[in-house]
Amino acid sequence: MSKFRAILFASALSMLSACAGQRSGDLMQQRPTDTLLTSYMIANGMAERGMLARILAHKATRQDISLLIAVDHNTWLLIRQALINPSPENMRRADQGLEQVLSFATQVPQPASRTQ
């Protein structure tokens, strides 16, 4: 049964990506505004995890942390503006803010599994 679910999931994902790829500009302009909040929460979590990993590895500076806080704050303001007035320009600015937040999300190497 799990093999069937995996095939079903892969098929659904490929169909959705094909639909999104045809007219991505239209799709992004017609999305509901609450997707911005979801995107922000995900991007924020990824950026915080990336920064935490850098802090724990002693690779983050105070300036890096301050920059993430400033970018995150500014992105939140852009998202609020897009929620209040969901124009194409405000949505574009909010998306750019999300991209900046995501730039702080780094690939964190996973620990090797213990096999005996």
N, C-alpha and C positions, 0 to 999 in steps of 0.2 A: 504494500500500500504506500510506503514512503517513496518508492521509486516512481509511482504514479504521480504523487504530489510534486516531486521534484521536476518531472517532465511538464506537468501542468503549470507550475510556477515559472519555469524557463520559457514556456510558450507564451504565457501572459506577459512576461517581462519583455520579450522580443516584440510582441505586437504593440505594446505601449510605447516602446522606444521608437518603433517605426512610425507610429502616429505622431509622436512628438517631433521627430526629425523632419517631417514633411513641411510643417509651417511653425517652426519654433517661435517666431516673432509673435504670431497670432495667439499661440497657446499661452505665452508668457503674459501677454497683455490682457487676456480674458480670464485669468485665474482669479479665484476669490482672494480677498485681502487677508483672510485668516491664515492662508498658506505662508504669508510673510512672517507671522508670529511663530509658526512651526519651524520654518527655515531658520529664524533667528535663534530659537532655543537650541536647535541641533548645532548650528554653526558656533554658538557661544560655548556649548559643551565641548565641542571638538577643540576650539581654541584654548579653553581653560585646561583641558587635558594636555594639549601640546605644551603649554607654558609650564604646567606643573612638572611635566617630564624634564623640561629644560632646567627648571629650578632644582629639581632633585639631582640632576647630573651636574649641577654647578656651572651651567652654560648660559644662564639668563642673567642679564644685568638689570639694574634698577630702571634704566632707560627702556629696556624691552618691556618690562612690566608696566611702566607708565604709558608707553605707547599702546599696548593692548587695552589698557583701561580707557584711554582717550578714544581709540578707534571704536571700541565697544559702545561707549557712551554716544559718540556721534552717529553710529549706525542705529542705535535705539531711537535717536531723535528723527532720523530719516524714515525709519519704519513707522513711527507715530504719525509723521506728516503724511505718509502714503496711506495710512489707515483713515486719517481724517479727510484727506482729499486724494482719492485713488486715481490720479491722472497718470498717463503714460510716463511723463517726465519724473514724477515722484516715485513711481514703481521702479524706473530705471535707476534712480539715485539710491533707493533702498537696496536694490540688487548689487550695485557697486559697493555699498557699505558691507553687505554680506560677504562679498568677495574679499574685501580687506580683512574682515574678521577671520575668514577661512585661511588667509595667508599665514596666520599664527598656528594653525593646526598642522602639526608635524607628524610624520610617520614615526610611530614609536615601535621599535623592535620588540617582538613578543619573546618572552623567555622560552627556552627550549623545554620541551616536555620531558618529564622524567620517565624513562623506560628502563625496566630491569629485566 
